[in-house]
Amino acid sequence: MIRTLIVEENSLARLGIRSILAPHALALEIDEASSSLDLACKLRERYYELIIVEPALSGWSDITLVKRLCEAAPWAALLVFTELDELTFGVNALRAGAKGYLMKSASREELLAAVKRVARGERYLSPALAAELKIGLRKYDVRRAPHETLSRREFQVFSMAVCGMTTLESAQVLHLHADTVGAIKRRVMERLQLAMPQDLPGYAQAHGLLHDCRATASAMWTGRYIQDGVASPGTRASLAA
């Protein structure tokens, strides 16, 4: 039984989390914070052993809130419970200090399992995020070519852009918000040291990646892509080739 803080703007989401935890005696006391100011006040007033946080709080971006929480309450186990895509933000959240990362599309049982593990000081990772973390551990090896440091999600977005798919089309295929895909594309360009989106096909051609990009985008566009960690190839450009 632990003292828990739920950091979430949406009142229905807070109510849902509370209703799941309360019957299982997972929390001695449950407090809520719905804004940055509310959160700061709560952390000044009380000691929390578990913090369940949606990092997309107004005024914050990506995993900045996770970093600040880990600095402000290093004794608390932090579980990220969010709509932000795990393959895009999950590894960075764990690097920032979170103990677990769970999508809001998860079942009630998954949330309970994640809370129990994180509360015990253990990590909670979905199979997809565990695989992504292994990739992330190799990201900053200076001996690797820039495109070899891309995560699976980043390579998917890169492939679709190389093959001519728009940000909106890529978002529809990946079931992500267009703003999220746009942010991923900007990060890919920064990693590859490219100035314009139009430079992506040239990079792919120069590094012999056109076949892989076409196969990846084509398979995803036609609904045959399976998340098995292997880059598959293509997009409209490949379909038209």
Buried (B, 14 or more C-beta within 10 A) or exposed (E): EBBBBBBBBEEEBBEBBBEBBEEEEBBEEBBBBBEBEBBEEBBEEEEBBBBBBBBBBEEBEBBEBBBBBBEEBEEBBBBBBBBBBBBBBBBBBBBBBBBBBBBBEBEEEBBBBBBEBBBEEEBBBBEBBEBBBEBBEEBEEEEEEBBEBBBBBBBBBBBBBBBBBEBEBBBBBBEBEBEBBBBBBEBBBEBBEBEEBEEBBEBBEEBEBBEBBBBBBBBBBEEEBEEEEEBBBBBBBBBEE
